[in-house]
Each structure stands twice: as C-alpha cells, then as structure tokens.
Amino acid sequence: MRDMVVVGVLLAVLGLGTLIFGQIRYTETEPVVKAGPIQIDKKESHVISLPTVGGVVLLIAGLGFVFVGMRRN
C-alpha cells in the first residue's frame, strides 16, 4: 500500500505544479544560412499551455490515492 501513497504524492505534486506554473516556455534555435564561416540562426519561442482542469484532476486524484493508501495500512 506504500506504493499507492507514493504515486498519490507524485500525482498531487504534478497537479499542484500545473496549477502554479500554468505553461511551459522554450526557445528553439535552427540555422537559416550556413555559408562558410558565416552562420545565421533563427530563434523561435514556443509556449505550451497546461489546462487548469487537468491540474485540478491530478491534484484530487493524488490526494485520493494518498488517503486510500494510508487507510489500507
């Protein structure tokens, strides 16, 4: 039953992180021109939005796993 508690804590932390941060941002760099020693790069920013409902579901499921796992001990 300890495994269920660990999984519950991980889900709860993941759900809380989703609610706190809300989105993931990263920058992608790709070469546009390569001519001998000269190189021109293009940087493009991307944003991945994390749904609030998903964070709430993960948090509730994680807390449920923790309570069920602790109750069975």
N, C-alpha and C positions, 0 to 999 in steps of 0.2 A: 504494500500500500504506500510505501515511501515514494515509489516511483510516480504515483499519481500526484502526490504533493509537489514533487519537483517539476513535473510537467505543468501543473497548475500555476506554480510560481513563475515559470518561464512564460506562459501564456499571459499572465497578468502583467508582467514587466513589459512584454511586447505590446500589449494593448495600451498600457499607460504611456509608453514611448510614442506610439502612434498618435495618441491624443495630444501629447505635449508638443511634438515637433510638427506634425501635420503634412510635411512634404520633404522630399529628398531632392537636393540640387547637386548637379555635377556638370563639369565642363569637359567637352570632347575637343581634342586638337587633331586636325588632319592636314596633311600637306596639300597645298594647292599647286605650287610651282616648284620644281626641282631642276635648276639649271646650273650644273657645275657646283661651285661653292655657294651659290645663292639658293636659299630656300625660303619660300613664303608659306606660312601656316595660317589656317583659318580656325579660330576658336568659336565653338558653338555651345551655348549654355542650354541645359535641359532641366526640366522640373517634373518630378513625379509626385502627384498629389495622392496622399493617403486618405481614404474615406474615414470620416468620423464614426460612422456606423460600424465599420469593421473594427475600429479600436474599442468601441463600447462592447461589442460582441466578444472580442478576445478577452477583455478585462473581466466580464461577467463569467465567461466560461472558465477562465483561470481561477477565479475565486471559488467557483462551484467545485472544480477539481480539488482545490486545497481543502475545502470543508468536507467533501465526501472522503477524501483520503485520510484526513485526521479523524474522522468519525469511525472509520473502519479499524483503526488501531486500537 
